[in-house]
Amino acid sequence: MGAARFIVVSPHLDDAVLSCGELLYRHPGSLVVTVYAGDAPRRQPLTEWDRRCGFDQNDPWMAVRREEDERAVRSLGASAQWLSFVDSQYTTAAAAVAAAEEIGPVLEETIDAHPAMSIALPMGLFHADHERVHRAGLGLITARPQRHWYLYEEALYRQQPGAADRRRHGLACAGFLLRRIGSARRAEAVGAKRDALMFYASQMRGLRQSWPAAAHDMLTPEILWRIQWRRRT
């Protein structure tokens, strides 16, 4: 992969660093684009997840989370860009589906603005928001096959039994070629990622309560796949 910079597309405010923190550190000047970074609707009741993260009803949840994200991403030598789509925990099912139809064009505009960068997309292993971003990304791969595209296996969600195998099989059947990218780990990069994750104070609090195995999985080797569209004749 050389010294190329990356656009890492993150469904939520933390996914890119959780899953690609070492990658970002190794490629300074990269960009993290978070899709579901918009504010919750006014008078939105406090969700169970936000309660676990230590927020109360009067806190500006998303503003705090964006500040955490900016610090974490900047510590890895990257910059953050936030899109205005709303996390599905704050929307009705109908609203979430409607937003999904808009993700592709907005991402396309962002990606086209950085023609020299490679792009890393989530594999969409679990969570409806991740799956929507993944599907939007696949459409861009077929529309821009000349770009360098990658998929990353999402930290924590890659623990779902068989999820990654099923996703790869489905992609192969749909005409995509995948090749796993190997990279020697650097202690310096692992340490930088560990430090970056500490900026996500609210999310780490929630994960410690909800996902006992999270702390171990966050710092296990990152998994990245090169993906290419195979034109069918």
C-alpha positions in Angstrom: 0.0 0.0 0.0 3.0 2.3 0.2 2.6 5.8 1.6 -0.8 6.4 0.0 -3.3 8.3 2.1 -6.7 6.8 2.9 -10.3 7.9 3.2 -11.7 5.7 5.9 -15.5 5.7 5.8 -16.8 5.2 9.3 -20.5 4.5 10.0 -20.3 6.0 13.5 -18.0 8.2 15.6 -15.4 5.7 16.6 -15.6 2.9 14.1 -12.7 4.1 11.9 -10.3 4.3 14.9 -11.5 1.1 16.4 -11.0 -0.8 13.2 -8.3 1.1 11.3 -6.4 3.1 13.9 -3.1 1.5 13.0 -3.8 2.0 9.3 -4.5 5.7 9.9 -1.3 6.1 11.9 0.8 4.4 9.2 -0.7 6.8 6.5 -0.6 10.3 7.9 -2.7 12.9 6.2 -5.6 10.5 5.8 -9.3 11.4 6.2 -12.0 9.8 8.3 -15.5 10.4 6.9 -18.2 9.5 9.5 -21.6 9.0 7.9 -23.9 9.0 11.0 -22.6 12.1 12.7 -25.6 14.3 12.6 -27.4 15.7 15.7 -30.2 13.7 17.3 -33.7 15.2 16.8 -34.8 17.8 19.3 -36.6 16.4 22.4 -35.1 13.0 21.6 -35.4 10.8 24.7 -32.2 9.5 26.1 -31.4 6.1 24.6 -30.1 3.1 26.7 -26.8 3.3 24.9 -26.3 7.0 25.7 -27.2 6.3 29.3 -24.5 3.6 29.5 -22.1 6.1 28.0 -22.7 8.4 31.0 -24.9 11.0 29.3 -28.1 12.5 30.8 -31.1 14.0 29.1 -29.6 17.5 29.0 -26.2 16.7 27.5 -25.4 17.5 23.9 -24.6 13.8 23.1 -23.5 14.1 19.5 -21.5 17.3 20.0 -19.5 15.6 22.8 -19.0 12.6 20.6 -17.8 14.7 17.7 -15.3 16.4 19.9 -14.0 13.0 21.1 -13.7 11.8 17.5 -11.8 14.9 16.4 -9.3 14.5 19.1 -8.8 10.8 18.5 -8.5 11.1 14.7 -6.2 14.1 15.0 -3.9 12.2 17.4 -3.3 9.6 14.6 -2.3 12.3 12.1 -5.6 12.3 10.2 -8.5 14.7 9.8 -12.2 14.2 10.4 -15.2 15.0 8.2 -18.7 14.5 9.5 -21.8 13.9 7.4 -25.2 14.8 8.7 -27.0 11.5 8.6 -28.6 10.6 11.9 -27.7 7.4 13.8 -30.5 4.9 13.6 -30.9 4.8 17.4 -32.4 8.3 17.0 -34.7 7.6 14.1 -37.7 5.5 13.1 -37.1 2.6 10.7 -38.7 4.5 7.9 -36.4 7.5 8.4 -33.3 5.4 8.5 -34.2 3.6 5.2 -34.8 7.0 3.5 -31.4 8.3 4.7 -29.7 5.2 3.3 -30.8 6.1 -0.2 -28.9 9.4 0.1 -25.6 8.0 1.4 -24.1 7.0 -1.9 -24.2 10.3 -3.7 -22.9 12.2 -0.6 -20.0 9.8 -0.2 -19.4 9.9 -4.0 -18.9 13.7 -3.8 -16.6 13.4 -0.9 -14.5 10.7 -2.5 -14.3 12.5 -5.8 -12.9 15.5 -4.0 -9.8 13.4 -3.1 -8.9 11.6 -6.3 -5.4 10.5 -5.1 -6.6 8.7 -1.9 -7.4 5.1 -1.4 -10.7 4.3 0.2 -11.5 1.9 3.0 -15.1 0.9 3.6 -16.7 -1.1 6.4 -17.5 -4.7 5.6 -20.9 -4.4 7.1 -20.7 -7.4 9.4 -23.3 -6.3 11.9 -25.7 -3.4 12.7 -28.0 -1.9 10.2 -26.1 1.4 9.9 -22.9 -0.5 9.0 -24.8 -2.5 6.4 -26.3 0.6 4.8 -22.9 2.3 4.5 -21.4 -0.9 3.1 -24.1 -1.2 0.4 -23.7 2.4 -0.5 -19.9 1.8 -0.8 -20.3 -1.2 -3.1 -22.2 1.0 -5.6 -19.3 3.4 -5.7 -16.8 0.6 -6.3 -18.7 -0.4 -9.4 -19.0 3.2 -10.5 -15.3 4.1 -9.8 -13.4 0.8 -10.5 -10.2 2.7 -11.2 -9.9 3.8 -7.6 -8.1 1.7 -4.9 -10.8 0.2 -2.7 -10.5 -1.7 0.5 -12.9 -3.3 3.1 -12.1 -3.4 6.8 -13.6 -5.9 9.2 -15.2 -3.9 11.9 -13.7 -4.3 15.4 -16.1 -6.0 17.8 -18.5 -7.0 15.1 -15.9 -9.3 13.5 -16.5 -11.5 16.6 -19.9 -12.5 15.2 -19.5 -16.2 14.2 -19.3 -16.7 10.5 -20.1 -13.1 9.7 -16.9 -12.3 7.8 -17.0 -15.6 5.8 -20.6 -15.0 4.8 -19.9 -11.5 3.7 -16.9 -12.5 1.6 -18.9 -15.3 0.0 -21.7 -13.0 -0.9 -19.3 -10.5 -2.4 -17.6 -13.1 -4.5 -20.9 -14.3 -5.8 -21.8 -10.7 -6.7 -18.7 -10.3 -8.8 -16.1 -8.8 -6.5 -12.6 -10.0 -6.0 -11.1 -9.9 -2.5 -7.5 -10.2 -1.4 -6.4 -10.0 2.2 -3.7 -7.4 2.8 -0.9 -8.4 5.1 1.1 -5.9 7.1 3.7 -6.2 9.8 2.5 -4.7 13.0 4.5 -1.9 14.6 4.5 -1.4 18.3 4.5 2.4 17.7 1.2 2.1 15.7 -0.5 -0.1 18.3 0.4 2.3 21.0 -0.8 5.3 19.0 -4.1 3.5 18.5 -4.4 2.7 22.2 -3.9 6.3 23.0 -6.4 7.5 20.4 -9.1 5.2 21.8 -8.8 6.8 25.2 -10.2 10.0 23.7 -13.6 8.2 23.2 -14.3 8.5 26.9 -18.1 8.1 26.5 -18.0 5.2 24.1 -15.4 3.3 26.1 -17.6 3.6 29.2 -20.5 2.2 27.3 -18.4 -0.6 25.8 -17.1 -1.7 29.1 -20.6 -2.2 30.4 -22.1 -3.8 27.3 -19.2 -5.8 25.6 -16.9 -7.5 28.1 -14.6 -8.8 25.3 -14.3 -5.3 23.7 -11.1 -4.3 25.3 -9.2 -7.3 23.9 -10.7 -7.1 20.4 -9.9 -3.4 20.0 -6.2 -4.0 19.9 -6.0 -7.3 18.0 -4.6 -7.1 14.5 -6.7 -5.1 12.0 -8.1 -7.0 9.0 -8.1 -5.3 5.6 -9.1 -6.6 2.2 -8.4 -5.2 -1.2 -11.7 -5.3 -3.2 -12.0 -5.0 -7.0 -15.0 -5.1 -9.2 -14.8 -7.8 -11.9 -16.7 -6.7 -14.9 -19.0 -9.4 -16.2 -19.2 -10.1 -19.9 
